[in-house]
Amino acid sequence: MTSTRVLRRIRKAAPAVASAFMLLAVLPGSAQGASGSYIYITPAGQGSRVENPPSDTCLPLTGGAIRFSNDTTDMAFLYGDSSCSGGWALVGVGDTWDAPTGVQALAVRLGSTTG
């Protein structure tokens, strides 16, 4: 095969290869996890620790949480119901949330409010 033919084949393939790379750049990657952990305390005084939780996933806080410490790399959004709707508390990286009297969080989503 001559070098001219090789160059023609490369030129014909270039748009397809470029399109494939563009598609990879635009498509979202697999869900990332938040590095670190969060700890929560239930109204009964039980402590739970979750290591490297997934981001952008609604996670139940079994037994509810009256205290939540966020030692992950993501913002934590706390919810008053287990389906992560009607969010009402934000816990920044390295911060702790203490529930007002009579209130508890039932779920958390790390990273963003969309999921």
N, CA, C and O atoms as a Tinker XYZ file with bonds, in Angstrom:
   460  protein
     1  N      0.846000   -1.170000    0.000000    73     2
     2  CA     0.000000    0.000000    0.000000    64     1     3
     3  C      0.896000    1.239000    0.000000    63     2     4     5
     4  O      1.869000    1.317000    0.750000    81     3
     5  N      0.556000    2.187000   -0.839000    73     3     6
     6  CA     1.373000    3.396000   -0.938000    64     5     7
     7  C      1.032000    4.353000    0.191000    63     6     8     9
     8  O     -0.019000    4.252000    0.825000    81     7
     9  N      1.945000    5.281000    0.423000    73     7    10
    10  CA     1.714000    6.253000    1.491000    64     9    11
    11  C      0.516000    7.149000    1.195000    63    10    12    13
    12  O     -0.130000    7.638000    2.122000    81    11
    13  N      0.211000    7.369000   -0.078000    73    11    14
    14  CA    -0.951000    8.176000   -0.448000    64    13    15
    15  C     -2.234000    7.491000   -0.013000    63    14    16    17
    16  O     -3.144000    8.138000    0.505000    81    15
    17  N     -2.310000    6.185000   -0.220000    73    15    18
    18  CA    -3.502000    5.423000    0.199000    64    17    19
    19  C     -3.660000    5.437000    1.721000    63    18    20    21
    20  O     -4.768000    5.578000    2.240000    81    19
    21  N     -2.563000    5.293000    2.409000    73    19    22
    22  CA    -2.599000    5.311000    3.879000    64    21    23
    23  C     -3.117000    6.658000    4.367000    63    22    24    25
    24  O     -3.960000    6.722000    5.261000    81    23
    25  N     -2.611000    7.721000    3.778000    73    23    26
    26  CA    -3.064000    9.057000    4.179000    64    25    27
    27  C     -4.547000    9.256000    3.887000    63    26    28    29
    28  O     -5.256000    9.874000    4.680000    81    27
    29  N     -5.025000    8.731000    2.744000    73    27    30
    30  CA    -6.456000    8.846000    2.437000    64    29    31
    31  C     -7.290000    8.112000    3.479000    63    30    32    33
    32  O     -8.321000    8.624000    3.916000    81    31
    33  N     -6.862000    6.929000    3.878000    73    31    34
    34  CA    -7.607000    6.155000    4.893000    64    33    35
    35  C     -7.628000    6.879000    6.237000    63    34    36    37
    36  O     -8.643000    6.897000    6.933000    81    35
    37  N     -6.509000    7.463000    6.581000    73    35    38
    38  CA    -6.447000    8.208000    7.850000    64    37    39
    39  C     -7.390000    9.405000    7.788000    63    38    40    41
    40  O     -8.114000    9.676000    8.746000    81    39
    41  N     -7.382000   10.130000    6.649000    73    39    42
    42  CA    -8.279000   11.285000    6.505000    64    41    43
    43  C     -9.742000   10.878000    6.571000    63    42    44    45
    44  O    -10.563000   11.604000    7.132000    81    43
    45  N    -10.077000    9.722000    6.002000    73    43    46
    46  CA   -11.463000    9.244000    6.041000    64    45    47
    47  C    -11.869000    8.841000    7.458000    63    46    48    49
    48  O    -13.015000    9.046000    7.860000    81    47
    49  N    -10.940000    8.275000    8.204000    73    47    50
    50  CA   -11.243000    7.802000    9.560000    64    49    51
    51  C    -11.223000    8.935000   10.588000    63    50    52    53
    52  O    -11.851000    8.819000   11.641000    81    51
    53  N    -10.527000   10.003000   10.305000    73    51    54
    54  CA   -10.355000   11.083000   11.289000    64    53    55
    55  C    -11.675000   11.644000   11.819000    63    54    56    57
    56  O    -11.798000   11.818000   13.031000    81    55
    57  N    -12.674000   11.938000   10.970000    73    55    58
    58  CA   -13.930000   12.472000   11.533000    64    57    59
    59  C    -14.622000   11.491000   12.490000    63    58    60    61
    60  O    -15.184000   11.910000   13.502000    81    59
    61  N    -14.585000   10.212000   12.181000    73    59    62
    62  CA   -15.214000    9.225000   13.064000    64    61    63
    63  C    -14.495000    9.159000   14.400000    63    62    64    65
    64  O    -15.131000    9.082000   15.452000    81    63
    65  N    -13.174000    9.190000   14.358000    73    63    66
    66  CA   -12.386000    9.150000   15.598000    64    65    67
    67  C    -12.644000   10.418000   16.412000    63    66    68    69
    68  O    -12.827000   10.351000   17.627000    81    67
    69  N    -12.660000   11.563000   15.750000    73    67    70
    70  CA   -12.918000   12.824000   16.453000    64    69    71
    71  C    -14.307000   12.824000   17.077000    63    70    72    73
    72  O    -14.482000   13.296000   18.200000    81    71
    73  N    -15.294000   12.298000   16.359000    73    71    74
    74  CA   -16.658000   12.219000   16.895000    64    73    75
    75  C    -16.715000   11.333000   18.132000    63    74    76    77
    76  O    -17.405000   11.655000   19.100000    81    75
    77  N    -16.001000   10.233000   18.102000    73    75    78
    78  CA   -15.983000    9.321000   19.254000    64    77    79
    79  C    -15.391000   10.012000   20.474000    63    78    80    81
    80  O    -15.912000    9.874000   21.581000    81    79
    81  N    -14.305000   10.755000   20.277000    73    79    82
    82  CA   -13.705000   11.468000   21.400000    64    81    83
    83  C    -14.626000   12.564000   21.924000    63    82    84    85
    84  O    -14.702000   12.773000   23.135000    81    83
    85  N    -15.323000   13.263000   21.042000    73    83    86
    86  CA   -16.271000   14.293000   21.467000    64    85    87
    87  C    -17.397000   13.684000   22.286000    63    86    88    89
    88  O    -17.807000   14.249000   23.300000    81    87
    89  N    -17.898000   12.535000   21.852000    73    87    90
    90  CA   -18.974000   11.868000   22.570000    64    89    91
    91  C    -18.523000   11.470000   23.965000    63    90    92    93
    92  O    -19.274000   11.627000   24.928000    81    91
    93  N    -17.317000   10.961000   24.083000    73    91    94
    94  CA   -16.789000   10.590000   25.393000    64    93    95
    95  C    -16.639000   11.809000   26.290000    63    94    96    97
    96  O    -16.859000   11.719000   27.498000    81    95
    97  N    -16.273000   12.929000   25.722000    73    95    98
    98  CA   -16.096000   14.135000   26.517000    64    97    99
    99  C    -17.427000   14.695000   27.000000    63    98   100   101
   100  O    -17.476000   15.320000   28.060000    81    99
   101  N    -18.509000   14.488000   26.247000    73    99   102
   102  CA   -19.807000   15.051000   26.584000    64   101   103
   103  C    -20.599000   14.158000   27.528000    63   102   104   105
   104  O    -21.306000   14.663000   28.400000    81   103
   105  N    -20.495000   12.851000   27.373000    73   103   106
   106  CA   -21.274000   11.939000   28.208000    64   105   107
   107  C    -20.799000   11.973000   29.648000    63   106   108   109
   108  O    -19.594000   12.024000   29.892000    81   107
   109  N    -21.721000   11.945000   30.616000    73   107   110
   110  CA   -21.296000   11.915000   32.006000    64   109   111
   111  C    -20.641000   10.589000   32.327000    63   110   112   113
   112  O    -21.016000    9.548000   31.788000    81   111
   113  N    -19.668000   10.635000   33.202000    73   111   114
   114  CA   -18.997000    9.412000   33.628000    64   113   115
   115  C    -19.842000    8.654000   34.623000    63   114   116   117
   116  O    -20.936000    9.090000   34.983000    81   115
   117  N    -19.347000    7.544000   35.058000    73   115   118
   118  CA   -20.063000    6.776000   36.064000    64   117   119
   119  C    -20.105000    7.573000   37.361000    63   118   120   121
   120  O    -19.266000    8.442000   37.600000    81   119
   121  N    -21.076000    7.271000   38.178000    73   119   122
   122  CA   -21.251000    8.012000   39.428000    64   121   123
   123  C    -19.990000    7.905000   40.283000    63   122   124   125
   124  O    -19.436000    6.822000   40.473000    81   123
   125  N    -19.569000    9.017000   40.776000    73   123   126
   126  CA   -18.398000    9.060000   41.628000    64   125   127
   127  C    -18.838000    9.005000   43.079000    63   126   128   129
   128  O    -19.960000    9.382000   43.417000    81   127
   129  N    -17.975000    8.549000   43.899000    73   127   130
   130  CA   -18.272000    8.530000   45.319000    64   129   131
   131  C    -17.575000    9.680000   46.010000    63   130   132   133
   132  O    -16.580000   10.217000   45.523000    81   131
   133  N    -18.111000   10.040000   47.141000    73   131   134
   134  CA   -17.481000   11.065000   47.962000    64   133   135
   135  C    -16.401000   10.390000   48.791000    63   134   136   137
   136  O    -16.658000    9.369000   49.429000    81   135
   137  N    -15.218000   10.937000   48.792000    73   135   138
   138  CA   -14.154000   10.389000   49.622000    64   137   139
   139  C    -14.408000   10.801000   51.066000    63   138   140   141
   140  O    -14.909000   11.893000   51.332000    81   139
   141  N    -14.063000    9.930000   51.978000    73   139   142
   142  CA   -14.238000   10.222000   53.394000    64   141   143
   143  C    -15.438000    9.501000   53.964000    63   142   144   145
   144  O    -15.837000    8.448000   53.468000    81   143
   145  N    -16.011000   10.070000   55.003000    73   143   146
   146  CA   -17.144000    9.421000   55.658000    64   145   147
   147  C    -18.076000   10.460000   56.259000    63   146   148   149
   148  O    -17.719000   11.625000   56.439000    81   147
   149  N    -19.275000   10.001000   56.561000    73   147   150
   150  CA   -20.159000   10.822000   57.370000    64   149   151
   151  C    -20.617000    9.972000   58.550000    63   150   152   153
   152  O    -20.685000    8.744000   58.480000    81   151
   153  N    -20.925000   10.667000   59.625000    73   151   154
   154  CA   -21.370000   10.020000   60.858000    64   153   155
   155  C    -22.672000   10.674000   61.268000    63   154   156   157
   156  O    -22.812000   11.896000   61.209000    81   155
   157  N    -23.634000    9.847000   61.687000    73   155   158
   158  CA   -24.864000   10.433000   62.215000    64   157   159
   159  C    -25.275000    9.721000   63.495000    63   158   160   161
   160  O    -24.970000    8.549000   63.715000    81   159
   161  N    -25.981000   10.479000   64.329000    73   159   162
   162  CA   -26.484000    9.979000   65.610000    64   161   163
   163  C    -28.006000    9.963000   65.535000    63   162   164   165
   164  O    -28.631000   10.955000   65.160000    81   163
   165  N    -28.596000    8.817000   65.899000    73   163   166
   166  CA   -30.060000    8.688000   65.880000    64   165   167
   167  C    -30.652000    9.267000   67.165000    63   166   168   169
   168  O    -29.920000    9.509000   68.124000    81   167
   169  N    -31.975000    9.495000   67.195000    73   167   170
   170  CA   -32.612000    9.961000   68.426000    64   169   171
   171  C    -32.409000    8.999000   69.599000    63   170   172   173
   172  O    -32.458000    9.414000   70.757000    81   171
   173  N    -32.181000    7.713000   69.303000    73   171   174
   174  CA   -31.939000    6.721000   70.361000    64   173   175
   175  C    -30.486000    6.718000   70.832000    63   174   176   177
   176  O    -30.123000    5.962000   71.733000    81   175
   177  N    -29.650000    7.573000   70.216000    73   175   178
   178  CA   -28.256000    7.671000   70.635000    64   177   179
   179  C    -27.308000    6.722000   69.911000    63   178   180   181
   180  O    -26.130000    6.650000   70.260000    81   179
   181  N    -27.793000    6.001000   68.919000    73   179   182
   182  CA   -26.949000    5.088000   68.142000    64   181   183
   183  C    -26.144000    5.879000   67.110000    63   182   184   185
   184  O    -26.666000    6.789000   66.466000    81   183
   185  N    -24.891000    5.527000   66.967000    73   183   186
   186  CA   -24.048000    6.172000   65.972000    64   185   187
   187  C    -23.840000    5.268000   64.769000    63   186   188   189
   188  O    -23.693000    4.055000   64.915000    81   187
   189  N    -23.828000    5.857000   63.582000    73   187   190
   190  CA   -23.555000    5.124000   62.347000    64   189   191
   191  C    -22.540000    5.901000   61.529000    63   190   192   193
   192  O    -22.607000    7.126000   61.425000    81   191
   193  N    -21.603000    5.169000   60.953000    73   191   194
   194  CA   -20.569000    5.774000   60.108000    64   193   195
   195  C    -20.665000    5.133000   58.727000    63   194   196   197
   196  O    -20.754000    3.910000   58.612000    81   195
   197  N    -20.647000    5.956000   57.679000    73   195   198
   198  CA   -20.690000    5.468000   56.300000    64   197   199
   199  C    -19.417000    5.949000   55.610000    63   198   200   201
   200  O    -19.160000    7.150000   55.535000    81   199
   201  N    -18.626000    5.006000   55.108000    73   199   202
   202  CA   -17.358000    5.299000   54.442000    64   201   203
   203  C    -17.548000    5.414000   52.933000    63   202   204   205
   204  O    -18.260000    4.607000   52.335000    81   203
   205  N    -16.918000    6.409000   52.316000    73   203   206
   206  CA   -16.898000    6.603000   50.869000    64   205   207
   207  C    -18.270000    6.395000   50.228000    63   206   208   209
   208  O    -18.415000    5.554000   49.341000    81   207
   209  N    -19.277000    7.154000   50.668000    73   207   210
   210  CA   -20.629000    6.979000   50.125000    64   209   211
   211  C    -20.712000    7.441000   48.673000    63   210   212   213
   212  O    -19.918000    8.278000   48.242000    81   211
   213  N    -21.662000    6.903000   47.923000    73   211   214
   214  CA   -21.834000    7.361000   46.541000    64   213   215
   215  C    -22.390000    8.785000   46.504000    63   214   216   217
   216  O    -23.149000    9.194000   47.382000    81   215
   217  N    -22.000000    9.518000   45.484000    73   215   218
   218  CA   -22.537000   10.867000   45.281000    64   217   219
   219  C    -23.819000   10.792000   44.469000    63   218   220   221
   220  O    -24.045000    9.835000   43.728000    81   219
   221  N    -24.651000   11.806000   44.616000    73   219   222
   222  CA   -25.883000   11.949000   43.833000    64   221   223
   223  C    -26.791000   10.741000   43.945000    63   222   224   225
   224  O    -27.432000   10.344000   42.971000    81   223
   225  N    -26.846000   10.160000   45.126000    73   223   226
   226  CA   -27.708000    9.013000   45.415000    64   225   227
   227  C    -28.418000    9.292000   46.724000    63   226   228   229
   228  O    -27.793000    9.730000   47.690000    81   227
   229  N    -29.719000    9.044000   46.766000    73   227   230
   230  CA   -30.472000    9.232000   47.999000    64   229   231
   231  C    -30.153000    8.075000   48.944000    63   230   232   233
   232  O    -30.392000    6.911000   48.619000    81   231
   233  N    -29.618000    8.402000   50.098000    73   231   234
   234  CA   -29.225000    7.392000   51.075000    64   233   235
   235  C    -30.063000    7.550000   52.345000    63   234   236   237
   236  O    -30.104000    8.639000   52.919000    81   235
   237  N    -30.731000    6.484000   52.794000    73   235   238
   238  CA   -31.524000    6.591000   54.019000    64   237   239
   239  C    -30.624000    6.726000   55.242000    63   238   240   241
   240  O    -29.526000    6.172000   55.290000    81   239
   241  N    -31.101000    7.457000   56.204000    73   239   242
   242  CA   -30.434000    7.550000   57.506000    64   241   243
   243  C    -31.264000    6.690000   58.455000    63   242   244   245
   244  O    -32.184000    7.179000   59.111000    81   243
   245  N    -30.929000    5.418000   58.518000    73   243   246
   246  CA   -31.703000    4.439000   59.273000    64   245   247
   247  C    -31.859000    4.866000   60.730000    63   246   248   249
   248  O    -30.872000    5.080000   61.433000    81   247
   249  N    -33.093000    4.985000   61.168000    73   247   250
   250  CA   -33.369000    5.425000   62.530000    64   249   251
   251  C    -33.455000    6.933000   62.667000    63   250   252   253
   252  O    -33.770000    7.448000   63.740000    81   251
   253  N    -33.172000    7.649000   61.572000    73   251   254
   254  CA   -33.189000    9.109000   61.613000    64   253   255
   255  C    -31.898000    9.667000   62.176000    63   254   256   257
   256  O    -31.111000    8.941000   62.783000    81   255
   257  N    -31.685000   10.932000   61.977000    73   255   258
   258  CA   -30.473000   11.586000   62.479000    64   257   259
   259  C    -30.818000   12.891000   63.165000    63   258   260   261
   260  O    -31.551000   13.723000   62.630000    81   259
   261  N    -30.271000   13.055000   64.374000    73   259   262
   262  CA   -30.409000   14.326000   65.075000    64   261   263
   263  C    -29.079000   15.084000   65.086000    63   262   264   265
   264  O    -29.020000   16.254000   65.466000    81   263
   265  N    -28.028000   14.407000   64.667000    73   263   266
   266  CA   -26.704000   15.018000   64.513000    64   265   267
   267  C    -26.054000   14.364000   63.298000    63   266   268   269
   268  O    -26.097000   13.143000   63.147000    81   267
   269  N    -25.449000   15.183000   62.430000    73   267   270
   270  CA   -24.835000   14.678000   61.212000    64   269   271
   271  C    -23.513000   15.392000   61.019000    63   270   272   273
   272  O    -23.474000   16.621000   60.961000    81   271
   273  N    -22.425000   14.637000   60.917000    73   271   274
   274  CA   -21.088000   15.201000   60.680000    64   273   275
   275  C    -20.607000   14.780000   59.303000    63   274   276   277
   276  O    -20.534000   13.590000   58.997000    81   275
   277  N    -20.282000   15.761000   58.479000    73   275   278
   278  CA   -19.882000   15.513000   57.105000    64   277   279
   279  C    -18.369000   15.627000   56.955000    63   278   280   281
   280  O    -17.825000   16.729000   56.881000    81   279
   281  N    -17.703000   14.491000   56.911000    73   279   282
   282  CA   -16.266000   14.460000   56.686000    64   281   283
   283  C    -15.956000   13.863000   55.318000    63   282   284   285
   284  O    -14.967000   13.149000   55.151000    81   283
   285  N    -16.825000   14.169000   54.328000    73   283   286
   286  CA   -16.611000   13.732000   52.954000    64   285   287
   287  C    -16.091000   14.904000   52.131000    63   286   288   289
   288  O    -15.903000   16.005000   52.648000    81   287
   289  N    -15.865000   14.657000   50.859000    73   287   290
   290  CA   -15.417000   15.711000   49.945000    64   289   291
   291  C    -16.585000   16.406000   49.256000    63   290   292   293
   292  O    -16.367000   17.293000   48.430000    81   291
   293  N    -17.822000   16.023000   49.578000    73   291   294
   294  CA   -19.024000   16.579000   48.947000    64   293   295
   295  C    -19.902000   17.316000   49.948000    63   294   296   297
   296  O    -19.878000   17.024000   51.144000    81   295
   297  N    -20.678000   18.276000   49.449000    73   295   298
   298  CA   -21.724000   18.920000   50.244000    64   297   299
   299  C    -22.786000   17.865000   50.560000    63   298   300   301
   300  O    -23.086000   17.018000   49.718000    81   299
   301  N    -23.351000   17.910000   51.756000    73   299   302
   302  CA   -24.423000   16.977000   52.133000    64   301   303
   303  C    -25.740000   17.736000   52.215000    63   302   304   305
   304  O    -25.827000   18.795000   52.835000    81   303
   305  N    -26.764000   17.172000   51.575000    73   303   306
   306  CA   -28.114000   17.722000   51.613000    64   305   307
   307  C    -28.957000   16.782000   52.454000    63   306   308   309
   308  O    -29.110000   15.611000   52.105000    81   307
   309  N    -29.506000   17.274000   53.559000    73   307   310
   310  CA   -30.331000   16.450000   54.442000    64   309   311
   311  C    -31.801000   16.669000   54.133000    63   310   312   313
   312  O    -32.222000   17.761000   53.751000    81   311
   313  N    -32.571000   15.599000   54.309000    73   311   314
   314  CA   -34.002000   15.626000   53.969000    64   313   315
   315  C    -34.838000   15.108000   55.134000    63   314   316   317
   316  O    -34.404000   14.254000   55.907000    81   315
   317  N    -36.046000   15.647000   55.236000    73   315   318
   318  CA   -36.983000   15.244000   56.279000    64   317   319
   319  C    -37.798000   14.019000   55.912000    63   318   320   321
   320  O    -38.614000   13.559000   56.711000    81   319
   321  N    -37.589000   13.475000   54.702000    73   319   322
   322  CA   -38.246000   12.219000   54.332000    64   321   323
   323  C    -37.236000   11.308000   53.650000    63   322   324   325
   324  O    -36.184000   11.766000   53.204000    81   323
   325  N    -37.549000   10.028000   53.570000    73   323   326
   326  CA   -36.590000    9.045000   53.074000    64   325   327
   327  C    -36.460000    9.021000   51.554000    63   326   328   329
   328  O    -35.634000    8.275000   51.029000    81   327
   329  N    -37.253000    9.815000   50.830000    73   327   330
   330  CA   -37.164000    9.833000   49.366000    64   329   331
   331  C    -36.368000   11.034000   48.838000    63   330   332   333
   332  O    -36.357000   11.295000   47.635000    81   331
   333  N    -35.719000   11.746000   49.725000    73   331   334
   334  CA   -34.891000   12.910000   49.355000    64   333   335
   335  C    -35.677000   13.979000   48.613000    63   334   336   337
   336  O    -35.208000   14.529000   47.617000    81   335
   337  N    -36.870000   14.267000   49.103000    73   335   338
   338  CA   -37.612000   15.395000   48.550000    64   337   339
   339  C    -37.851000   16.387000   49.677000    63   338   340   341
   340  O    -37.879000   16.016000   50.851000    81   339
   341  N    -38.018000   17.621000   49.317000    73   339   342
   342  CA   -38.249000   18.646000   50.329000    64   341   343
   343  C    -37.042000   18.874000   51.220000    63   342   344   345
   344  O    -37.176000   18.962000   52.441000    81   343
   345  N    -35.863000   18.971000   50.617000    73   343   346
   346  CA   -34.640000   19.169000   51.402000    64   345   347
   347  C    -34.682000   20.426000   52.246000    63   346   348   349
   348  O    -35.293000   21.421000   51.858000    81   347
   349  N    -34.041000   20.384000   53.385000    73   347   350
   350  CA   -34.092000   21.554000   54.244000    64   349   351
   351  C    -32.835000   21.829000   55.037000    63   350   352   353
   352  O    -32.813000   22.782000   55.816000    81   351
   353  N    -31.789000   21.042000   54.876000    73   351   354
   354  CA   -30.554000   21.363000   55.596000    64   353   355
   355  C    -29.345000   21.049000   54.719000    63   354   356   357
   356  O    -29.307000   20.018000   54.047000    81   355
   357  N    -28.367000   21.935000   54.731000    73   355   358
   358  CA   -27.106000   21.737000   54.036000    64   357   359
   359  C    -26.008000   21.573000   55.076000    63   358   360   361
   360  O    -25.965000   22.294000   56.072000    81   359
   361  N    -25.122000   20.615000   54.831000    73   359   362
   362  CA   -23.990000   20.413000   55.735000    64   361   363
   363  C    -22.739000   20.433000   54.870000    63   362   364   365
   364  O    -22.496000   19.513000   54.089000    81   363
   365  N    -21.959000   21.475000   55.015000    73   363   366
   366  CA   -20.753000   21.633000   54.215000    64   365   367
   367  C    -19.683000   20.620000   54.591000    63   366   368   369
   368  O    -19.782000   19.927000   55.603000    81   367
   369  N    -18.670000   20.556000   53.756000    73   367   370
   370  CA   -17.537000   19.668000   53.996000    64   369   371
   371  C    -16.876000   20.057000   55.315000    63   370   372   373
   372  O    -16.495000   21.211000   55.512000    81   371
   373  N    -16.745000   19.090000   56.211000    73   371   374
   374  CA   -16.127000   19.333000   57.509000    64   373   375
   375  C    -17.063000   19.913000   58.557000    63   374   376   377
   376  O    -16.636000   20.182000   59.680000    81   375
   377  N    -18.335000   20.110000   58.213000    73   375   378
   378  CA   -19.294000   20.709000   59.144000    64   377   379
   379  C    -20.150000   19.658000   59.846000    63   378   380   381
   380  O    -20.205000   18.499000   59.437000    81   379
   381  N    -20.812000   20.096000   60.909000    73   379   382
   382  CA   -21.735000   19.247000   61.668000    64   381   383
   383  C    -23.065000   19.964000   61.795000    63   382   384   385
   384  O    -23.116000   21.179000   61.986000    81   383
   385  N    -24.145000   19.193000   61.686000    73   383   386
   386  CA   -25.505000   19.717000   61.822000    64   385   387
   387  C    -26.129000   19.102000   63.060000    63   386   388   389
   388  O    -26.060000   17.888000   63.253000    81   387
   389  N    -26.735000   19.925000   63.899000    73   387   390
   390  CA   -27.505000   19.471000   65.049000    64   389   391
   391  C    -28.958000   19.844000   64.812000    63   390   392   393
   392  O    -29.277000   21.001000   64.541000    81   391
   393  N    -29.836000   18.854000   64.916000    73   391   394
   394  CA   -31.256000   19.070000   64.646000    64   393   395
   395  C    -31.894000   19.943000   65.710000    63   394   396   397
   396  O    -31.571000   19.833000   66.893000    81   395
   397  N    -32.801000   20.812000   65.285000    73   395   398
   398  CA   -33.610000   21.527000   66.270000    64   397   399
   399  C    -34.471000   20.512000   67.033000    63   398   400   401
   400  O    -34.700000   19.408000   66.539000    81   399
   401  N    -34.937000   20.863000   68.195000    73   399   402
   402  CA   -35.757000   19.963000   69.012000    64   401   403
   403  C    -36.950000   19.440000   68.222000    63   402   404   405
   404  O    -37.674000   20.206000   67.586000    81   403
   405  N    -37.143000   18.131000   68.270000    73   403   406
   406  CA   -38.280000   17.491000   67.614000    64   405   407
   407  C    -38.116000   17.233000   66.127000    63   406   408   409
   408  O    -39.048000   16.753000   65.483000    81   407
   409  N    -36.949000   17.541000   65.567000    73   407   410
   410  CA   -36.705000   17.366000   64.139000    64   409   411
   411  C    -35.634000   16.307000   63.946000    63   410   412   413
   412  O    -34.734000   16.160000   64.773000    81   411
   413  N    -35.740000   15.561000   62.832000    73   411   414
   414  CA   -34.678000   14.636000   62.468000    64   413   415
   415  C    -34.593000   14.516000   60.950000    63   414   416   417
   416  O    -35.587000   14.690000   60.246000    81   415
   417  N    -33.404000   14.220000   60.462000    73   415   418
   418  CA   -33.201000   13.982000   59.032000    64   417   419
   419  C    -33.393000   12.490000   58.791000    63   418   420   421
   420  O    -32.970000   11.658000   59.594000    81   419
   421  N    -34.044000   12.162000   57.661000    73   419   422
   422  CA   -34.298000   10.757000   57.338000    64   421   423
   423  C    -33.523000   10.266000   56.126000    63   422   424   425
   424  O    -33.502000    9.066000   55.852000    81   423
   425  N    -32.877000   11.188000   55.387000    73   423   426
   426  CA   -32.084000   10.787000   54.226000    64   425   427
   427  C    -31.053000   11.869000   53.930000    63   426   428   429
   428  O    -31.168000   13.010000   54.378000    81   427
   429  N    -30.047000   11.475000   53.163000    73   427   430
   430  CA   -28.989000   12.398000   52.744000    64   429   431
   431  C    -28.642000   12.119000   51.292000    63   430   432   433
   432  O    -28.706000   10.980000   50.829000    81   431
   433  N    -28.271000   13.181000   50.580000    73   431   434
   434  CA   -27.731000   13.058000   49.222000    64   433   435
   435  C    -26.465000   13.901000   49.200000    63   434   436   437
   436  O    -26.479000   15.072000   49.578000    81   435
   437  N    -25.382000   13.301000   48.758000    73   435   438
   438  CA   -24.110000   14.015000   48.693000    64   437   439
   439  C    -23.847000   14.475000   47.268000    63   438   440   441
   440  O    -24.160000   13.765000   46.311000    81   439
   441  N    -23.283000   15.643000   47.131000    73   439   442
   442  CA   -22.864000   16.139000   45.828000    64   441   443
   443  C    -23.766000   17.186000   45.234000    63   442   444   445
   444  O    -23.324000   18.306000   44.978000    81   443
   445  N    -25.035000   16.847000   45.004000    73   443   446
   446  CA   -25.968000   17.811000   44.400000    64   445   447
   447  C    -27.403000   17.454000   44.769000    63   446   448   449
   448  O    -27.666000   16.389000   45.329000    81   447
   449  N    -28.319000   18.350000   44.452000    73   447   450
   450  CA   -29.725000   18.091000   44.780000    64   449   451
   451  C    -30.434000   17.336000   43.697000    63   450   452   453
   452  O    -31.585000   16.943000   43.887000    81   451
   453  N    -29.794000   17.112000   42.551000    73   451   454
   454  CA   -30.438000   16.370000   41.483000    64   453   455
   455  C    -29.952000   14.940000   41.499000    63   454   456   457
   456  O    -28.833000   14.676000   41.939000    81   455
   457  N    -30.722000   14.058000   41.055000    73   455   458
   458  CA   -30.249000   12.694000   41.106000    64   457   459
   459  C    -30.927000   11.828000   40.164000    63   458   460
   460  O    -30.627000   10.636000   40.095000    81   459
